[in-house]
Amino acid sequence: VREEVLNSLEAFTYRARDYLEDESFIGASTSAVRSTLEKTLEAASEWMYSGGADANEKTLKSKLKELEDIVNPVLKRKDEASKRPDAIKELKDTIAHIKEVEQLVDSQIKTQSAESSKSSEAVSKASAEASASPSTDPMDELDDEEEDVPAAPEITEVPTVYTDSDLETVRDYASKAQAWLDENEAKQSKLTPTDDPAFTVKDINAEKKKLDDVVMDMMMKKMKHFKPPNQSSSKSKTAKPKTVFQD
């Protein structure tokens, strides 16, 4: 284990020297940080070549951590800066998508309400017509028995796919995600490349997942009420073609 830590320390010192020449690393670090790194690297090299390589595991780990504490924050800023634009774009696309889902849910609720009202009105109208013209002649009643009397319309059950609560949930998530993004982009715009980011790619992905989960929930509710067409009615009833053999 001690040998592995020593190898990690030596490898890190070589990489860190390369970082000092790397433009992207320079862009994400201050001159003070690079100066500190350069001095720490020189001290670490002198220490290792003057007997430090024989130090115990704990001491070697301590030297490695000293360098990592200088380099890693810069590498993180560099990595965040390169991945942030794509992550933001994906979040914006998801926000646009959930707004489309909002329209779908709203439209479905209105359709449910209209269909339910239409069915109720039909039943009410039929009942009103039946009660408004009663037959008082006994002979009429006998005639009626001989005729086919149409059945009174029944209220058609309209499936409830979405509720007002679903619509409110979708709107709330879309609104909060947009507000969160606007706020953090505003904070980020005031920072320099050498500042720690106002929000990370991990934070952006977490916001995106919240929206993805809501969209999936709405789609699953829709799928529960989806009825595939009757396969039996579409089967071909034609006879199988006969095979003709020729000499």
Summary of the structure (lengths in Angstrom):
residues: 247
radius of gyration: 36.8
end to end distance: 83.3
largest distance: 125.1
contacts: 584
relative contact order: 0.10
helix: 74%
strand: 0%
